[in-house]
Amino acid sequence: MRVALIALAVVVFLVVSFFVARWLNTDTVERGDVVTLLRAQAAGDGDAVVAKLECADAACERLARENARRLRTPGKVEILRYDSPTSHALGSKEGEVRVVWQAPGRLPTVQCVRVARSGSALTGASVTLQRLSAPIGRESSCP
């Protein structure tokens, strides 16, 4: 009986650990998607930026391409600050992620990325990037 209880406890622990890891991994996926988006923008690749976004209208695509043209810069993109209202969401949630990034030889750039999470740790979560703003003031917050 004791062995069965220990085995059950181990199985429960492993199942709970799996779902906690799955939940925490969604934050990593979100941040990775945003960094990939910003790297494409800094490379001046408007097509890659648009492909990464799920724009709802033509204005979103125009802005994404304009950002890529205007913010094109050589060098590695470094994330200085990442503020996500969707971080650690247990279920579906949307929000504006405020990202401060910099490339060599440039002052920091602040932008907002509209992020939508769907699903949960039980069903599997997904991250969708919906919109990328033009640069905002360095002390500004996202809408």
LINHU-V470597 format. One record per backbone hydrogen bond with DSSP energy under -0.5 kcal/mol. CO is the residue of the C=O (numbers start at 0). NH is the residue of the N-H. Records with the same first field share a line. If there is no record, write none. Layout:
# LINHU-V470597
CO=NH + NH
This chain:
# LINHU-V470597
0=4
1=5
2=6
3=7
4=8
5=9
6=10
7=11
8=12
9=13
10=14
11=15
12=16
13=17
14=18
15=19
16=20
17=21
18=22
19=23
20=24
21=25
22=25 + 26
23=26 + 27
24=28
25=29
26=30
27=31
28=32
29=33
30=34
31=35
32=36
33=37
34=38
35=39
36=40
37=41
38=42
39=44
40=43
41=72
43=45
44=48
45=49
46=50
47=51
48=52
51=128
52=54
56=60
57=61
58=62
59=63
60=64
61=65
62=66
63=67
64=68
65=69
66=70
68=71
77=79 + 101
80=99
81=83
82=84 + 97
83=86
85=88
89=120
92=116
94=96 + 114
95=97
96=98 + 112
97=82
98=100 + 110
99=79 + 80
100=108
101=77
102=105
108=100
109=135
110=98
111=132
112=96 + 114
113=129 + 130
114=94
115=127
116=92
117=125
119=123
123=119
125=117
127=115 + 129
128=53
130=113
135=109
136=139
